[in-house]
Amino acid sequence: EKIRVLYIEEKPRWEYRRIEACLKRVDPSIEMQSFLFEATPGFPQEHSASLEPLRDIPRTEQELMQYHCVLIGDVNPERFAPTEEGIRSWLEMLVRYVEFGGGAGFLFGDAAMPERYRNTPLQDLLPVVLEDRSWTQQNRPPRDRAFRPVLENPLQPHDILLLQRDPALNRRLWEDGLPGFHVYYPVQRARPGATVLLRHPTDGNSYGKRPIAVVSPYPRGTTFFLATDETWRWRDPYAETYQDAFWRNVVRALAQGRLQRRNDLLELTVDKNVLETGDKVKVHLLVHDAELQPAVAAEQPVFLRDQTGNAEKRLLRAVPGQPGAYHATFTLAD
């Protein structure tokens, strides 16, 4: 199954130009569509050759669920809808998308990301905790000197950070090879349960050195935050080699929730994996419709197939007080 990526940006900043070009060429198993809000009406939005250019961002959950992961860059919230209610509605749709297994990556930008998303549903998706707004306004990091981010786990780095297959070469690349960054956004800390990938080498607080890259489950999906917009600097002197590898790894990590869930509208579980004749098995089913709303039917059918291939229909009953949930207990006959 091909990984389908949606990349949304306000304008074609340097980071956008390099990432969208990377996603179009880096791997034949990745398909990408991007959307620039500042593009002129006649501009054909960037896209993989196998897909059509977008005319708008997804406006329904069905449209959004066509993607395995979504990357959101430096986009002002007002671009998603003209009203506060509309903005909140779109961001809540994004939250539900991630809850159902989608991946969402958030790329720092000076104009909006993540500052303009405080007290919005998107802030809950971020795998990091933001500093107080007044603190960030009074403590802007210097940009006159480069820093090289530090691996959180040098001996066993996260898959996203594997730019070289050889562990020793990969570590040396991060520690001595890649050009450093000048720009970063100082978050307070990673959220509980999140995994820090990279930290700032010197800037810290009572929680430790500030995270630069963080990934986290949420709850069936995955979220990612990058506190810089300068991975394009890795092109000197390595051309596309390591930037391509990094963003391919990011996309693959974010897509795992959708790739591992072949049907996001159904989730069937049993309490036993191995049974003998006469054993009882509890079956639990969660069902949602195409709009991701819980099913309302009183019953849902399931089929048990024996070793000869014959199928027997059984019914699951709705669980009171749990919309979309159904269960039953069956006894396995001979």
C-alpha positions in Angstrom: 0.0 0.0 0.0 1.4 3.4 -0.9 1.7 6.1 1.7 -0.3 9.1 0.8 0.8 12.5 2.3 -0.9 15.8 2.5 1.4 18.8 3.0 -0.2 22.2 3.8 1.8 25.5 3.9 1.0 29.2 3.8 3.7 30.2 1.3 6.6 28.5 -0.5 9.3 29.1 2.1 12.7 27.3 1.8 11.7 24.4 3.9 8.6 23.8 1.9 10.4 23.9 -1.4 12.8 21.2 -0.3 10.4 18.9 1.5 7.8 18.8 -1.2 10.5 18.1 -3.8 11.8 15.4 -1.5 8.4 13.7 -1.1 7.9 13.6 -4.9 11.1 11.8 -5.6 12.4 10.0 -2.5 10.4 6.8 -2.6 8.0 5.3 -5.2 5.8 4.1 -2.2 5.1 7.7 -1.2 2.5 9.8 -2.9 2.2 13.5 -2.1 -0.2 16.4 -2.6 0.6 19.8 -1.2 -1.5 22.9 -0.9 -0.1 26.5 -0.7 -2.7 29.0 0.5 -0.8 31.9 -1.0 -0.7 30.3 -4.5 -2.5 32.2 -7.2 -5.9 30.7 -8.4 -4.3 29.4 -11.6 -1.3 27.8 -10.0 -1.3 24.0 -10.2 -0.6 22.8 -6.6 2.4 20.5 -6.3 1.7 16.8 -6.5 3.1 13.4 -7.3 2.7 12.3 -10.9 0.2 9.6 -9.9 -2.2 12.1 -8.3 -4.1 15.2 -9.4 -3.4 18.7 -8.0 -5.6 19.8 -5.2 -8.0 22.7 -5.6 -8.7 23.0 -1.8 -7.7 21.3 1.4 -9.9 18.5 2.7 -13.2 19.8 4.0 -14.8 16.5 5.1 -13.6 13.6 7.2 -13.9 11.3 4.3 -11.6 13.5 2.2 -9.1 13.7 5.1 -9.1 10.0 5.7 -7.7 9.5 2.2 -4.3 10.4 3.6 -2.0 8.4 5.8 -0.4 11.5 7.3 -0.7 15.3 7.2 2.2 17.8 7.5 1.2 21.3 8.5 3.8 24.0 8.3 3.7 27.7 9.0 0.0 28.3 8.3 -2.2 30.9 9.9 -5.3 29.3 11.4 -7.5 31.8 9.5 -6.6 30.0 6.3 -8.6 26.9 7.4 -11.9 28.8 7.7 -13.2 32.4 7.7 -14.8 32.2 11.2 -13.6 31.1 14.6 -16.3 28.4 14.6 -15.1 27.1 11.2 -11.4 27.1 12.3 -12.2 25.1 15.5 -14.4 22.7 13.4 -11.6 22.0 11.0 -9.0 21.5 13.7 -11.4 19.2 15.6 -11.7 17.2 12.4 -7.9 16.9 12.4 -7.9 15.6 16.0 -10.5 12.9 15.1 -8.4 12.0 12.1 -5.3 11.3 14.4 -7.5 9.5 16.9 -8.5 7.1 14.2 -4.9 6.3 13.3 -3.8 9.2 11.1 -0.4 10.9 11.5 0.1 14.6 11.9 3.5 16.4 11.7 3.8 20.1 12.7 6.7 22.1 11.3 7.8 25.3 13.1 7.4 28.6 11.4 7.9 32.2 12.6 4.5 33.5 11.5 2.1 30.9 13.0 3.4 27.5 14.0 2.9 26.8 16.9 2.3 30.3 18.5 -1.0 31.0 16.7 -2.5 27.6 17.8 -2.5 28.2 21.5 -5.8 27.4 23.1 -7.0 25.6 20.0 -7.7 21.9 19.4 -4.3 21.7 17.5 -2.4 22.5 20.7 -3.7 19.3 22.2 -2.2 17.3 19.3 1.3 18.8 19.8 3.7 16.3 21.5 5.3 19.2 23.4 4.2 21.7 26.1 4.5 25.3 25.0 6.2 27.9 27.2 4.1 30.8 28.5 3.4 33.3 25.7 4.9 36.3 27.6 8.0 34.3 28.3 8.5 33.4 24.6 8.0 37.1 23.6 10.7 38.2 26.1 13.2 35.4 25.5 13.7 35.0 21.7 16.6 32.7 21.0 19.7 34.2 19.2 20.1 33.4 15.6 23.7 34.6 15.0 25.3 31.3 15.7 24.7 27.7 14.7 24.0 24.8 17.0 24.0 21.1 16.2 21.1 19.2 17.8 22.0 16.3 20.2 20.6 12.8 19.9 18.5 11.9 22.8 19.5 8.2 22.6 22.8 8.0 20.7 23.1 4.2 21.1 19.6 3.4 19.9 18.2 6.4 18.0 14.6 6.4 16.8 13.9 5.2 13.3 13.3 8.7 12.2 16.9 9.6 12.9 18.5 6.7 11.0 20.0 8.5 8.1 22.8 5.9 7.8 22.2 2.2 8.2 25.5 1.7 10.1 24.9 2.8 13.7 28.4 4.2 14.2 28.3 6.2 10.9 24.8 7.4 11.7 25.9 8.7 15.2 29.0 10.3 13.7 26.9 12.0 11.1 24.6 13.6 13.7 27.5 14.5 16.0 30.0 15.9 13.5 28.7 15.7 10.0 25.4 17.5 9.5 25.5 21.3 9.3 23.9 23.0 12.4 20.7 25.1 12.7 20.4 28.8 13.5 16.7 28.9 14.1 14.6 27.0 16.7 11.5 27.5 18.8 12.0 27.0 22.6 9.3 24.6 23.9 9.0 24.0 27.6 9.2 20.2 27.5 7.8 17.0 25.8 4.4 15.8 26.9 4.2 12.7 29.1 4.4 9.6 26.9 6.2 11.4 24.1 9.6 10.4 22.8 12.3 13.1 22.4 14.4 12.6 19.4 16.7 15.6 19.4 17.5 18.3 22.0 19.3 21.6 22.0 22.9 21.2 23.1 22.9 24.2 25.5 19.5 25.8 26.0 17.5 24.3 28.8 15.3 24.8 31.8 14.3 22.8 34.9 13.0 20.0 32.6 16.4 19.6 30.8 17.7 20.7 27.5 14.9 21.9 25.2 13.4 19.4 22.7 14.0 20.0 19.0 12.2 17.0 17.6 9.5 15.0 19.4 7.2 12.1 18.4 4.2 10.8 20.3 1.3 8.3 20.0 -2.2 10.0 20.0 -3.9 7.6 20.8 -4.1 5.3 17.7 -2.3 7.8 15.5 1.1 9.5 15.8 2.1 13.2 16.1 5.4 14.8 15.4 6.8 18.3 16.1 10.0 19.8 14.7 11.1 23.1 16.4 13.2 24.3 13.4 12.6 25.1 9.7 16.2 24.5 8.6 16.6 20.9 7.5 17.3 22.4 4.1 20.7 23.3 5.5 21.7 19.7 5.3 21.9 20.0 1.5 25.3 21.6 1.9 27.5 19.6 1.3 25.3 16.5 1.0 22.7 17.6 -1.6 19.4 15.8 -1.0 20.9 12.6 0.6 20.1 13.2 4.3 17.2 15.6 4.1 15.5 13.0 1.8 16.2 10.2 4.3 15.0 12.2 7.3 11.6 13.2 5.7 11.0 9.8 4.3 11.5 8.4 7.8 9.2 11.0 9.3 6.4 10.2 6.8 6.8 6.4 7.4 6.6 6.9 11.1 3.5 9.0 10.9 1.8 6.7 8.5 2.1 3.6 10.6 -1.2 4.0 12.4 -3.1 4.0 9.1 -1.0 1.3 7.5 -1.6 -1.1 10.4 -5.3 -0.4 10.5 -6.8 -1.7 7.2 -10.3 -0.6 8.1 -10.5 2.5 10.3 -14.3 2.2 10.6 -14.2 -1.3 12.3 -12.3 -2.7 15.2 -12.9 -6.3 16.1 -11.3 -7.8 19.2 -11.6 -11.2 21.0 -10.5 -12.0 24.5 -8.7 -15.2 23.5 -6.4 -16.2 20.6 -6.4 -19.9 21.1 -9.5 -21.9 22.0 -10.7 -25.5 22.3 -14.1 -27.0 21.6 -16.6 -25.8 24.2 -14.6 -22.7 25.2 -16.3 -19.4 25.4 -15.0 -16.4 23.6 -16.0 -12.7 24.1 -16.2 -10.7 21.0 -16.2 -6.9 21.0 -16.8 -4.6 18.0 -16.5 -0.9 17.5 -18.3 0.4 14.4 -18.3 3.9 12.8 -19.9 5.2 9.6 -18.2 7.0 6.8 -18.4 10.3 8.7 -16.6 8.7 11.6 -19.7 8.8 13.7 -20.6 5.8 16.0 -23.1 3.3 14.4 -26.6 3.4 15.9 -28.0 0.0 14.8 -29.2 -2.3 17.6 -27.2 -5.3 16.2 -24.2 -6.0 14.0 -23.6 -9.4 12.3 -20.3 -11.3 12.4 -19.5 -14.7 10.7 -17.7 -17.6 12.2 -16.0 -19.9 9.6 -15.1 -23.5 10.4 -12.2 -25.5 9.0 -14.3 -26.7 6.1 -15.0 -23.2 5.0 -18.7 -23.0 6.1 -19.7 -19.7 7.6 -22.2 -19.3 10.5 -23.8 -15.9 11.2 -23.9 -14.6 14.7 -25.2 -11.3 16.1 -23.5 -8.8 18.4 -25.8 -6.6 20.5 -25.3 -2.9 21.1 -23.6 -2.0 24.4 -25.9 0.4 26.4 -24.3 3.8 27.0 -21.4 3.1 24.6 -22.3 4.4 21.1 -20.9 2.3 18.3 -19.9 -0.6 20.6 -21.3 -4.1 20.3 -20.5 -7.4 22.1 -21.5 -11.0 22.6 -20.1 -14.2 24.1 -20.0 -17.4 21.9 -19.4 -21.0 22.7 -17.3 -22.8 20.0 -19.0 -26.0 18.9 -17.3 -29.0 17.3 
